[in-house]
Amino acid sequence: MKKPIQNSMIAKIEGHGSLNINFKAKKVELNILEGERLFEEMLIGKSYEQTYWITPRICGVCPIVHALASVKAVEETFRIQVSHSSQIMRELMMCSQMLESHILHLIFLSLPDYLGVDRGTEIYQKHPKYFNMALKIKKTADFIAKAIGGRPVHPVTITAGGFFKFPKIEVIREIKIQLQNIIDDAEGLVNLALSLKYPALYNPCEYLSAEPKLADEFPIYSFSKISSSRNSNFEIKNYIKEIKELVVPYSTAKFAQHFKQGFMVGSLARVLLFGNRLTPLASQYLNKINLDTLRFNPYYNNLAQALEVLHYTEKAINICDFALKNGLEKPMVGFKTRAGRGVGVMEAPRGILYHDYTFDSRGNATDINIITPTVQNLAHIEEDANFIVEHSDANESEIYHQIEMLVRAYDPCITCSVH
Protein backbone atom coordinates (compact mmCIF):
# COMPACT_ATOMS: atom_id res chain seq x y z
CA MET A 1 0.00 0.00 0.00
CA LYS A 2 1.25 3.45 -0.88
CA LYS A 3 2.11 5.58 2.13
CA PRO A 4 0.55 9.04 2.38
CA ILE A 5 2.76 12.07 1.84
CA GLN A 6 2.34 14.87 4.38
CA ASN A 7 3.52 18.49 4.24
CA SER A 8 6.11 17.87 1.56
CA MET A 9 7.48 21.23 0.40
CA ILE A 10 7.24 21.98 -3.32
CA ALA A 11 10.60 23.00 -4.75
CA LYS A 12 11.23 25.56 -7.50
CA ILE A 13 8.11 27.68 -7.24
CA GLU A 14 7.73 31.35 -6.29
CA GLY A 15 6.90 31.27 -2.58
CA HIS A 16 6.13 28.44 -0.19
CA GLY A 17 3.67 25.61 -0.66
CA SER A 18 3.44 21.94 0.21
CA LEU A 19 1.54 18.82 -0.81
CA ASN A 20 -0.54 16.35 1.16
CA ILE A 21 -1.25 13.20 -0.85
CA ASN A 22 -3.59 10.48 0.45
CA PHE A 23 -3.18 7.65 -2.03
CA LYS A 24 -5.89 5.51 -0.44
CA ALA A 25 -8.50 8.26 -0.70
CA LYS A 26 -6.96 9.46 -3.99
CA LYS A 27 -6.93 13.00 -2.60
CA VAL A 28 -4.38 15.79 -2.94
CA GLU A 29 -4.28 19.01 -0.93
CA LEU A 30 -2.23 21.96 -2.15
CA ASN A 31 -1.21 23.87 0.95
CA ILE A 32 -0.29 27.54 0.51
CA LEU A 33 1.85 28.47 3.51
CA GLU A 34 2.64 32.17 3.07
CA GLY A 35 1.10 34.57 5.59
CA GLU A 36 -1.74 36.83 4.45
CA ARG A 37 -0.45 40.28 3.49
CA LEU A 38 -3.73 42.24 3.52
CA PHE A 39 -2.99 44.68 0.70
CA GLU A 40 -6.70 45.26 0.07
CA GLU A 41 -7.34 46.45 3.62
CA MET A 42 -4.11 48.44 3.56
CA LEU A 43 -5.45 50.58 0.70
CA ILE A 44 -8.73 51.58 2.38
CA GLY A 45 -8.71 55.33 3.01
CA LYS A 46 -5.66 55.85 0.82
CA SER A 47 -5.61 58.32 -2.06
CA TYR A 48 -5.95 56.95 -5.59
CA GLU A 49 -2.35 58.06 -6.20
CA GLN A 50 -1.11 55.55 -3.66
CA THR A 51 -2.95 52.57 -5.13
CA TYR A 52 -0.68 52.16 -8.14
CA TRP A 53 2.35 52.91 -5.98
CA ILE A 54 1.57 50.34 -3.29
CA THR A 55 0.04 47.43 -5.24
CA PRO A 56 3.14 46.64 -7.36
CA ARG A 57 4.74 45.58 -4.07
CA ILE A 58 2.40 42.60 -4.10
CA CYS A 59 4.94 40.92 -6.38
CA GLY A 60 8.58 41.45 -7.29
CA VAL A 61 8.23 39.25 -10.38
CA CYS A 62 5.20 40.97 -11.92
CA PRO A 63 5.03 44.52 -10.47
CA ILE A 64 4.38 46.17 -13.85
CA VAL A 65 1.11 44.38 -14.45
CA HIS A 66 -0.12 45.17 -10.93
CA ALA A 67 0.71 48.84 -11.50
CA LEU A 68 -1.16 48.85 -14.82
CA ALA A 69 -4.23 47.00 -13.52
CA SER A 70 -4.31 49.42 -10.60
CA VAL A 71 -4.00 52.60 -12.67
CA LYS A 72 -6.62 51.28 -15.12
CA ALA A 73 -9.07 50.83 -12.23
CA VAL A 74 -8.42 54.44 -11.18
CA GLU A 75 -8.81 55.72 -14.74
CA GLU A 76 -12.05 53.83 -15.29
CA THR A 77 -13.47 55.29 -12.07
CA PHE A 78 -12.55 58.86 -13.01
CA ARG A 79 -13.42 58.34 -16.70
CA ILE A 80 -9.92 59.15 -17.90
CA GLN A 81 -8.97 58.37 -21.50
CA VAL A 82 -5.20 58.26 -21.83
CA SER A 83 -3.43 59.22 -25.06
CA HIS A 84 -2.53 56.63 -27.66
CA SER A 85 1.14 57.26 -26.85
CA SER A 86 0.53 56.39 -23.20
CA GLN A 87 -1.27 53.22 -24.23
CA ILE A 88 1.50 51.97 -26.50
CA MET A 89 4.18 52.75 -23.89
CA ARG A 90 2.17 50.74 -21.39
CA GLU A 91 1.92 47.94 -23.95
CA LEU A 92 5.69 48.05 -24.38
CA MET A 93 6.09 47.75 -20.62
CA MET A 94 3.76 44.74 -20.67
CA CYS A 95 5.92 43.11 -23.33
CA SER A 96 8.91 43.47 -21.01
CA GLN A 97 6.84 42.09 -18.12
CA MET A 98 5.93 38.98 -20.10
CA LEU A 99 9.51 38.37 -21.25
CA GLU A 100 11.02 38.81 -17.80
CA SER A 101 8.51 36.65 -15.93
CA HIS A 102 8.33 33.84 -18.50
CA ILE A 103 12.12 33.57 -18.72
CA LEU A 104 12.52 33.33 -14.95
CA HIS A 105 9.90 30.58 -14.79
CA LEU A 106 10.97 28.58 -17.82
CA ILE A 107 14.72 28.54 -17.25
CA PHE A 108 15.08 28.57 -13.48
CA LEU A 109 11.95 26.82 -12.22
CA SER A 110 10.47 24.56 -14.90
CA LEU A 111 13.26 23.63 -17.32
CA PRO A 112 15.37 21.73 -14.74
CA ASP A 113 12.61 19.06 -14.68
CA TYR A 114 13.16 18.37 -18.37
CA LEU A 115 16.95 18.71 -18.58
CA GLY A 116 17.72 16.35 -15.71
CA VAL A 117 19.26 18.93 -13.37
CA ASP A 118 18.31 19.84 -9.82
CA ARG A 119 18.26 23.61 -10.07
CA GLY A 120 18.39 26.46 -12.55
CA THR A 121 21.98 27.37 -11.73
CA GLU A 122 23.12 23.95 -12.98
CA ILE A 123 21.86 24.92 -16.43
CA TYR A 124 24.70 27.47 -16.53
CA GLN A 125 27.21 24.62 -16.08
CA LYS A 126 25.63 21.88 -18.18
CA HIS A 127 23.65 23.85 -20.77
CA PRO A 128 25.36 27.27 -21.05
CA LYS A 129 23.73 27.93 -24.43
CA TYR A 130 20.25 27.94 -22.87
CA PHE A 131 21.39 29.95 -19.87
CA ASN A 132 23.01 32.65 -21.99
CA MET A 133 19.98 32.75 -24.27
CA ALA A 134 17.73 33.37 -21.26
CA LEU A 135 20.10 35.95 -19.80
CA LYS A 136 20.03 38.02 -22.99
CA ILE A 137 16.23 38.06 -23.03
CA LYS A 138 16.07 38.90 -19.31
CA LYS A 139 18.54 41.78 -19.68
CA THR A 140 16.56 43.22 -22.58
CA ALA A 141 13.31 42.97 -20.62
CA ASP A 142 14.90 44.76 -17.66
CA PHE A 143 16.30 47.47 -19.95
CA ILE A 144 12.82 48.16 -21.36
CA ALA A 145 11.20 48.20 -17.92
CA LYS A 146 13.79 50.67 -16.63
CA ALA A 147 13.74 52.85 -19.76
CA ILE A 148 9.97 53.37 -19.57
CA GLY A 149 9.13 52.70 -15.93
CA GLY A 150 12.14 54.37 -14.33
CA ARG A 151 13.57 51.15 -12.86
CA PRO A 152 13.41 47.41 -13.59
CA VAL A 153 11.18 46.61 -10.59
CA HIS A 154 8.24 48.64 -9.21
CA PRO A 155 7.79 51.32 -11.91
CA VAL A 156 7.69 54.99 -10.84
CA THR A 157 6.64 56.78 -14.05
CA ILE A 158 3.08 55.39 -14.37
CA THR A 159 0.33 57.71 -13.15
CA ALA A 160 -3.39 58.27 -13.61
CA GLY A 161 -3.76 60.02 -16.96
CA GLY A 162 -0.66 58.47 -18.53
CA PHE A 163 2.97 58.86 -17.49
CA PHE A 164 5.03 61.42 -15.60
CA LYS A 165 7.49 61.23 -18.49
CA PHE A 166 8.20 59.28 -21.68
CA PRO A 167 11.59 57.94 -22.75
CA LYS A 168 13.41 59.92 -25.39
CA ILE A 169 13.17 58.75 -29.00
CA GLU A 170 16.85 57.72 -28.90
CA VAL A 171 15.98 55.35 -26.07
CA ILE A 172 13.11 53.84 -28.09
CA ARG A 173 15.60 53.32 -30.91
CA GLU A 174 17.97 51.50 -28.53
CA ILE A 175 15.10 49.36 -27.23
CA LYS A 176 14.33 48.27 -30.79
CA ILE A 177 17.98 47.36 -31.43
CA GLN A 178 18.10 45.23 -28.30
CA LEU A 179 14.83 43.51 -29.20
CA GLN A 180 16.09 42.70 -32.69
CA ASN A 181 19.17 41.17 -31.09
CA ILE A 182 17.09 38.67 -29.10
CA ILE A 183 14.73 37.46 -31.84
CA ASP A 184 17.00 34.47 -32.53
CA ASP A 185 17.14 33.72 -28.81
CA ALA A 186 13.34 33.85 -28.55
CA GLU A 187 13.10 31.44 -31.48
CA GLY A 188 15.68 29.23 -29.80
CA LEU A 189 13.54 29.15 -26.68
CA VAL A 190 10.52 27.99 -28.70
CA ASN A 191 12.58 25.28 -30.39
CA LEU A 192 13.83 24.16 -26.99
CA ALA A 193 10.27 24.03 -25.62
CA LEU A 194 9.13 22.07 -28.67
CA SER A 195 11.89 19.51 -28.15
CA LEU A 196 10.90 18.66 -24.57
CA LYS A 197 8.92 15.54 -23.68
CA TYR A 198 5.90 16.56 -21.61
CA PRO A 199 4.03 14.15 -19.32
CA ALA A 200 0.74 12.85 -20.67
CA LEU A 201 -2.40 14.31 -19.10
CA TYR A 202 -5.90 14.84 -20.43
CA ASN A 203 -8.21 16.42 -17.90
CA PRO A 204 -10.86 18.63 -19.57
CA CYS A 205 -11.33 22.07 -18.08
CA GLU A 206 -12.51 25.59 -18.86
CA TYR A 207 -10.00 28.19 -20.07
CA LEU A 208 -10.58 31.88 -19.38
CA SER A 209 -8.78 34.88 -20.84
CA ALA A 210 -9.47 38.59 -21.20
CA GLU A 211 -10.42 39.26 -24.82
CA PRO A 212 -8.72 42.22 -26.55
CA LYS A 213 -10.89 45.04 -27.90
CA LEU A 214 -9.23 44.75 -31.32
CA ALA A 215 -10.38 41.67 -33.22
CA ASP A 216 -6.90 40.79 -34.50
CA GLU A 217 -4.92 41.48 -31.32
CA PHE A 218 -3.43 38.95 -28.92
CA PRO A 219 -3.99 39.86 -25.23
CA ILE A 220 -1.81 42.74 -24.03
CA TYR A 221 -3.57 45.83 -22.60
CA SER A 222 -7.10 46.84 -23.74
CA PHE A 223 -9.90 44.32 -23.15
CA SER A 224 -13.61 44.10 -23.93
CA LYS A 225 -14.77 41.06 -21.92
CA ILE A 226 -13.70 37.77 -20.37
CA SER A 227 -13.82 34.93 -22.89
CA SER A 228 -14.40 31.29 -22.04
CA SER A 229 -13.49 28.13 -23.94
CA ARG A 230 -17.01 26.96 -23.06
CA ASN A 231 -18.65 30.13 -24.42
CA SER A 232 -19.53 31.27 -20.89
CA ASN A 233 -18.27 34.77 -21.65
CA PHE A 234 -18.99 37.63 -19.25
CA GLU A 235 -18.48 41.37 -18.88
CA ILE A 236 -15.39 42.48 -17.01
CA LYS A 237 -17.37 44.46 -14.42
CA ASN A 238 -19.43 41.33 -13.65
CA TYR A 239 -16.42 39.17 -12.74
CA ILE A 240 -17.45 39.32 -9.07
CA LYS A 241 -20.67 37.42 -9.90
CA GLU A 242 -18.85 34.84 -12.02
CA ILE A 243 -15.62 34.08 -10.17
CA LYS A 244 -16.30 32.71 -6.70
CA GLU A 245 -13.45 32.74 -4.18
CA LEU A 246 -13.48 29.98 -1.56
CA VAL A 247 -11.64 29.64 1.74
CA VAL A 248 -10.15 26.19 2.35
CA PRO A 249 -8.86 25.17 5.81
CA TYR A 250 -5.38 24.12 4.70
CA SER A 251 -4.43 27.19 2.65
CA THR A 252 -3.79 30.86 3.39
CA ALA A 253 -4.71 31.64 -0.24
CA LYS A 254 -8.27 31.53 -1.53
CA PHE A 255 -9.29 29.09 -4.26
CA ALA A 256 -11.47 30.34 -7.13
CA GLN A 257 -14.17 28.53 -9.11
CA HIS A 258 -16.37 29.26 -12.10
CA PHE A 259 -19.67 27.37 -12.14
CA LYS A 260 -18.44 25.50 -9.03
CA GLN A 261 -15.42 24.07 -10.86
CA GLY A 262 -11.77 24.93 -11.19
CA PHE A 263 -10.55 26.56 -14.39
CA MET A 264 -7.25 27.61 -15.95
CA VAL A 265 -5.87 31.04 -16.82
CA GLY A 266 -2.45 31.99 -18.20
CA SER A 267 -0.35 31.40 -21.28
CA LEU A 268 -1.98 28.13 -22.34
CA ALA A 269 -5.46 29.68 -22.04
CA ARG A 270 -4.40 32.70 -24.11
CA VAL A 271 -2.79 30.59 -26.82
CA LEU A 272 -5.74 28.20 -27.06
CA LEU A 273 -8.30 31.02 -27.17
CA PHE A 274 -6.42 33.60 -29.25
CA GLY A 275 -3.52 31.74 -30.88
CA ASN A 276 -4.74 32.81 -34.31
CA ARG A 277 -3.73 36.37 -33.34
CA LEU A 278 -0.05 35.71 -32.66
CA THR A 279 2.61 37.67 -34.53
CA PRO A 280 3.99 36.16 -37.77
CA LEU A 281 7.01 34.26 -36.42
CA ALA A 282 5.14 32.96 -33.38
CA SER A 283 2.27 31.90 -35.67
CA GLN A 284 4.65 29.90 -37.85
CA TYR A 285 5.66 27.82 -34.83
CA LEU A 286 2.10 27.45 -33.55
CA ASN A 287 1.01 26.18 -36.97
CA LYS A 288 3.45 23.28 -36.56
CA ILE A 289 1.61 22.15 -33.43
CA ASN A 290 -1.59 20.14 -33.15
CA LEU A 291 -3.63 22.24 -30.73
CA ASP A 292 -5.47 19.13 -29.57
CA THR A 293 -2.13 18.00 -28.12
CA LEU A 294 -1.97 21.14 -25.96
CA ARG A 295 -5.61 21.20 -24.95
CA PHE A 296 -6.34 19.95 -21.41
CA ASN A 297 -2.66 19.23 -20.67
CA PRO A 298 -1.30 21.98 -18.38
CA TYR A 299 2.30 20.80 -18.80
CA TYR A 300 2.15 22.51 -22.19
CA ASN A 301 1.81 25.84 -20.41
CA ASN A 302 5.61 25.84 -20.66
CA LEU A 303 5.45 25.68 -24.46
CA ALA A 304 2.75 28.36 -24.52
CA GLN A 305 4.99 30.65 -22.47
CA ALA A 306 7.85 30.13 -24.92
CA LEU A 307 5.55 31.02 -27.82
CA GLU A 308 4.53 34.16 -25.95
CA VAL A 309 8.16 35.18 -25.46
CA LEU A 310 8.57 35.19 -29.23
CA HIS A 311 5.22 36.90 -29.76
CA TYR A 312 5.85 39.72 -27.28
CA THR A 313 9.35 40.27 -28.66
CA GLU A 314 7.87 40.77 -32.13
CA LYS A 315 5.06 42.90 -30.70
CA ALA A 316 7.51 45.13 -28.87
CA ILE A 317 9.49 45.72 -32.07
CA ASN A 318 6.27 46.73 -33.83
CA ILE A 319 5.47 49.21 -31.05
CA CYS A 320 8.95 50.72 -31.32
CA ASP A 321 8.54 51.07 -35.09
CA PHE A 322 5.26 52.93 -34.60
CA ALA A 323 6.73 55.27 -31.98
CA LEU A 324 9.82 55.98 -34.10
CA LYS A 325 7.68 56.76 -37.14
CA ASN A 326 4.97 58.83 -35.43
CA GLY A 327 6.64 60.22 -32.33
CA LEU A 328 5.03 60.49 -28.89
CA GLU A 329 2.37 62.91 -27.66
CA LYS A 330 2.24 64.59 -24.25
CA PRO A 331 2.61 61.93 -21.55
CA MET A 332 -0.33 62.96 -19.34
CA VAL A 333 -3.93 64.17 -19.67
CA GLY A 334 -5.83 66.15 -17.03
CA PHE A 335 -8.80 64.86 -15.01
CA LYS A 336 -10.93 65.37 -11.90
CA THR A 337 -11.68 62.88 -9.16
CA ARG A 338 -15.23 61.60 -8.75
CA ALA A 339 -17.01 59.01 -6.65
CA GLY A 340 -17.46 55.65 -8.32
CA ARG A 341 -16.14 52.18 -9.07
CA GLY A 342 -13.65 50.99 -11.65
CA VAL A 343 -12.36 47.55 -12.59
CA GLY A 344 -8.89 47.33 -14.07
CA VAL A 345 -8.29 44.01 -15.79
CA MET A 346 -4.99 42.86 -17.25
CA GLU A 347 -3.53 39.64 -18.59
CA ALA A 348 -0.60 39.03 -16.26
CA PRO A 349 2.04 36.44 -17.19
CA ARG A 350 0.10 33.89 -15.13
CA GLY A 351 -3.37 34.92 -16.32
CA ILE A 352 -6.24 37.31 -15.63
CA LEU A 353 -5.63 39.94 -12.95
CA TYR A 354 -8.53 41.94 -11.49
CA HIS A 355 -8.14 45.21 -9.57
CA ASP A 356 -11.56 46.48 -8.47
CA TYR A 357 -11.61 49.87 -6.70
CA THR A 358 -14.31 52.14 -5.28
CA PHE A 359 -13.48 55.77 -4.46
CA ASP A 360 -15.26 58.66 -2.79
CA SER A 361 -15.49 62.10 -4.42
CA ARG A 362 -12.11 63.12 -3.00
CA GLY A 363 -10.41 60.14 -4.62
CA ASN A 364 -9.92 58.09 -1.45
CA ALA A 365 -10.44 54.33 -1.61
CA THR A 366 -13.52 52.97 0.17
CA ASP A 367 -13.50 49.40 -1.15
CA ILE A 368 -10.78 47.28 -2.78
CA ASN A 369 -10.92 43.80 -4.28
CA ILE A 370 -8.02 42.08 -6.03
CA ILE A 371 -8.07 38.60 -7.58
CA THR A 372 -4.75 37.29 -8.86
CA PRO A 373 -4.16 34.61 -11.51
CA THR A 374 -2.72 32.07 -9.08
CA VAL A 375 -5.86 32.26 -6.91
CA GLN A 376 -7.83 31.41 -10.05
CA ASN A 377 -5.57 28.47 -10.92
CA LEU A 378 -5.25 26.81 -7.50
CA ALA A 379 -8.52 24.86 -7.62
CA HIS A 380 -7.73 23.36 -10.99
CA ILE A 381 -4.16 22.53 -9.98
CA GLU A 382 -5.70 20.41 -7.23
CA GLU A 383 -8.20 18.87 -9.66
CA ASP A 384 -5.36 17.92 -12.02
CA ALA A 385 -3.32 16.50 -9.14
CA ASN A 386 -6.30 14.41 -8.00
CA PHE A 387 -6.70 13.18 -11.57
CA ILE A 388 -3.06 12.03 -11.62
CA VAL A 389 -3.37 10.18 -8.30
CA GLU A 390 -6.59 8.51 -9.42
CA HIS A 391 -5.32 7.33 -12.80
CA SER A 392 -1.59 6.69 -12.34
CA ASP A 393 -0.13 3.25 -11.66
CA ALA A 394 3.31 4.68 -10.83
CA ASN A 395 4.92 4.46 -7.39
CA GLU A 396 4.71 7.17 -4.73
CA SER A 397 7.88 9.03 -5.65
CA GLU A 398 7.07 9.05 -9.37
CA ILE A 399 3.56 10.36 -8.75
CA TYR A 400 4.87 12.99 -6.37
CA HIS A 401 7.43 14.17 -8.92
CA GLN A 402 4.78 14.32 -11.64
CA ILE A 403 2.55 16.46 -9.39
CA GLU A 404 5.47 18.73 -8.52
CA MET A 405 6.10 19.20 -12.25
CA LEU A 406 2.39 19.92 -12.68
CA VAL A 407 2.44 22.66 -10.04
CA ARG A 408 5.54 24.21 -11.58
CA ALA A 409 3.98 24.13 -15.06
CA TYR A 410 1.18 26.40 -13.83
CA ASP A 411 3.87 28.90 -12.74
CA PRO A 412 2.15 29.80 -9.45
CA CYS A 413 3.06 33.06 -7.73
CA ILE A 414 2.40 32.31 -4.08
CA THR A 415 3.07 35.83 -2.79
CA CYS A 416 0.48 37.15 -5.24
CA SER A 417 -2.03 34.56 -4.07
CA VAL A 418 -1.88 35.74 -0.44
CA HIS A 419 -2.05 39.44 -1.27
N, C-alpha and C positions, 0 to 999 in steps of 0.2 A: 504493500500500500504506500502511495506517495505521501510523504510527510508535509504538513502545511508549512508555508513560509510566512514568517511574521516580521513586520517592521524592517524589511530589507531595503536599505537606501538605494535609490536609483542614481546611478552614476551618469555623468556627462549630460546634465540638463541645467538650465538656468534656474537656480534656487534649490530648495530642499523638498524632496518628496520620497515616499517609501511605498512598498507594495506589501499587502497581505494577500496570500493566495491559499484558499482552502480547496484542495484538489477533490476531496470527497464531495463537498457541496457544489463544486465547480463554480466557485465564486471568487472574484478578485475585488479588492478595495484599493483605490488609489488615494493614499493619504498625503494631503498637502500640509506641510509642517511649519511653514513660515507664519510669523505672527501677523495679525491684522494691522494694517497701517493707517486706516481711517482717513484717507485723503478726502473723501466726500464730506465728512463732518468738518474736517479742517477748513474747508472752503466756505462754509456757511458764515455769512456776515462780511465776507471779504469782497473787495471791489473787483469788478470784472477784469481789471488790468492785472490782478494777481492770479487769476485762474490759469491763464496760459503761461505764467511764470512758474507757478507751483506744480501743476500737473505733469510737466515733463519729468519731474523727479520721481514719478512713479516707476520709471524704468530707465536704466542707463544704456540699454541696448536699443530701445526704440523711443527716445525722447522727442524726436521730430514729429512723429505721427500723433503723439499725445498733444503736443503744442498746437498742431494744425486742427485736430478735432476740437480742441478747447476753443481756439479762436474762431472757428466756424460756428460753434454754438453761440458765442457772444455776438457774432455778426448777424446770425439769423434772428436773434432776439431783437437787436437794434435796427434790423432791416438795412444792413450795410452791404453795398455791392462794391467789391474791390475791383480795381482796374485789371485789365487783361494781363498787364505786365506782372502785377502781384500774383495773379493766378499761375502764370507759367513759371515764375520763380519758386512758388510753393511746389509746383509739380516737379521742378528740378530737384528741390530738396527731398521730395518723396522718392525720387529715383535713387538718390544717394542713400536714403534710409533703407530701401529694399536691398540694395547691393551690400551694404555694410552688415545688416542683420542676417541675410541669407548666407553670406560667406562665413560668418562666425559659426552659424549652426552647421552648415554642410561640412566644413573642413575640420573644425575642432570638436564637434559634438557627435555628429552622425557618421561621417566618413570612416572613423576608426573601426566601426563595426564591420565594414565591408572590405577594409584593407588589411585586416588581421593585426592591428596594433591596439595597444591599450589606451592611448591618449593622443590628443591632437599634436602634441609636441614631438611625438615619435615620427609623425609624417615628415617633419623637417629632416630627420636623419635617414629614413628609409625611402621616402618619396619626395625629394626636394623639389622636383618639377611642379607637383601639385601645390606644395606649400608656397613656393615663390609666385605661382599663378594667383593664388588666393591673396597673398600679400599685396600684389600690385593692384588688384581690384579693391581691396580694403583701403589702401592708401588713397586711391582716387576718390572713393566714396567719402572719406574723411576730408579730403581737400575741398570737395564740393560743399559739404555740410559747413565747413568753416568759412568758405568764401561767401556763402549766402547767409548763413545763420550766425556768423560771428565767432563760432567755435565748433569743434567737432561734436561735442555733447552738450545738450541743453541749450538750444538756440536762444539768442538774445535780441535778434533783429525783428522777429515776428511781432506784430501788434494788430489790434483791431483796426480795420481800415486798410491793411496792407503790410508795409514794412517801415521800420525807421529809416532804413537806407537800402539801396541796391548795390550790388557789386559793379565795379567799373567794367566797361565793355572789354577792356584788355583782359580782365579776369575771366569773363565769359569765354573769350577766345582761348585762354589757357585751359579752361575746363574742357572745352571741346577737344583740344589736342590730347589731353590726358585720357579722355574717353575713347578716342580713336586708337590710342595705344593699348587699350585693354580689350578691344573687340576680339582679338585672337584668343585671349585668355578666357573670356566669357564663353566663346565657342568650345574651347578646351574643356571647360567645366561641364558643359552639356554633354560632350562626348564621353567624359569620365562618368557622368551620371547614367548615361545610356549603357555603359559597359558593365555596370554593377548588376549582381544577381540579387533580386529582391525576394524576400520570403513570400510564399503564396498565402493569400488571404482574400476571401470574397464574402464580405458582410455588408449587404445593402444598407444604405443610409441616405439621408437627405443632405444635400449640399446647399449652403447659403452664401451669397456674395452680394455686395452692394453693386447695383447696375449703373454704369456711367450714363450721364445725360446724352452724350453723343453716341449715335448708333454704331459707329465703327471704332469706338475707343475701348481699349482694355482698362480695367480699373486703375485709377490713379488719384483723382482729387474730387471731381464734381459728380454727384450721384443723384439719380431720380427716384430709386426705390430699392428694396431688398428683393433679390430674385432667388427663387427656389428651384432646385432640380425636379421637384414634384409639383411645380406650377402653383405653389402656395405663396405667391408673391404678396408683399405688403408694403404700405407706405412707411417711410423712414420714421415719421413722427409717431406711428402706431406700434413701434417695436416693443414698447412696454406691455402691450396687450398680447403680443405674439411670443416673445421670449420670456419664459418663466424661470426665475432663479430659485434654486432649492438649497436649503441648508442640510448637509449630511453630518452625522455625529463624529465622523473620523477625519474631517477635513476643515481647515481654516478658510478655504476658498469655497465659494458657492459653485454649484453645478447648474448648468442651464439646459432647458429642454424646449423643444418646439413640438406642439401636439403630443406632449407627454413622452417624447422620445429624444434621445441624444441626436446630435447632428454634427456636421463638420464644416468648419470655415478655414480659410487659408489658401495657400498656393494651389493645392490640388482642386479645391472648389472653384477658384478663379479660372484655372486652365480648362476645367471640364465645362464650365458655364460660358466662358467667353474666349476660349482658345482660338476661335476664328478671327479674333481681333488683334492677335499678336503682330508685332513688327515683322518685316519680311524675313530676316535671317532666322528669328525664333520660329516663325511659321514653317520654314523649310524643315526644321528639325521635328516640329510637332507632326508634320505630315508623314514622317517616317514611322510614327508610332500608332499602333492600334489603340484608340481611346478606350475600347472595352477592356484592354489590359490594365489600364490605370484605374478604371471605375471601381469603386468599392474596395480598393486596396490602399490603405493609408501609407504604406511603405513608399509608395510612389510620390508622396509629397516631396521627397528629396529631389526626384527628377523634375517635378513641377517648379520647385524653387530654382533649380539650375536654369530651366527655360526662362524663368522670370528675370534672372540675372542678365541673360542675353537681351531679353526684351527691354528692360529698363535702361540698359546701356545704350541700345539703339534709340530709345525714346528720348533719353537725355541729350544725345547728339542732335536729334531733330529740334528739340527746344532751343539748344544753343544756336543752331542755324537760324531759327526764327528771330531770336533776340539780336543776333549779329546783323541780320538783314533789316530789321524794322526798328531797332533801338528799344529803349525802355521809357515808359511814361513816368510821371511822378509816383513815388513809392506809396503814398498814403492819401486816402480820401477822408473828408470830414464827416462827422456824424453827431447825433445826440443820443443820450441814454433814454431808455423807456422801460416801463414795466412789461414783462412778458417772459415767454419760454422759447428756447431754441435748442434744437438737437443737431449737434455736429457729428456727422458720421464719416469715417475714413476706413479705407482698407489698409490695415496695418500689415506688416510682414506675415503675421500669424492669423490674420483674418479680420472680420468686421470689428470696428471699435466705435462704441457709442459714448458720446459726452452729451448729457442732457442737463441744461441749466435753466433755472428760473431766477429772474432778477426783479428787484423793486425799481421804482422810477429813478432812484439815484444811482443805479447800476451796481447795487450790492446783492450778492447771491443769497437767495432764500431757500433754494432747494437744489440739490446736486445728485445726479445718478450717473454712474459710469459702469459700463459693462465691457470687459476686455475680451479679446479673442480666446485666450486660454480658458476662461470661465465657460465660454460657449463650447469648447472642445472636450472638457473634462468628462462629461457624461458619456460621450461616445468613445473616448479612450477606454473607459471602463467596459462599455458594451463590447468593444473589439477584444479586449483582454479576456472577458468572460467567454467569448466565442472561441478564442484560441484554446483556453483550458478545456472547454467542452468537447472540442473536435480533435485535439492533438493526441497522438499516441506516444509522443516523445517522453523522455524522463524529466524529472523535476528541473534539473539545471538547464536543460535545453529549452523547456517551456519558459522558464524564468528569463533566460537570455532573449528569447523571441519577444517576450512582453516588454522587456527593457528597450529593445530596438524599436518596438511599436511606439512606446512613449516618446522616445527621442525623435522618431519620424514626424510626430505632430509638432515638434519644436515648441514645447510649452515654455512659457515665461511665468515662473511661479511668483516672482515679486509683483508682476502685473495682476496676477489672479487674486492676490490678497490686498489689493489697493485700499 
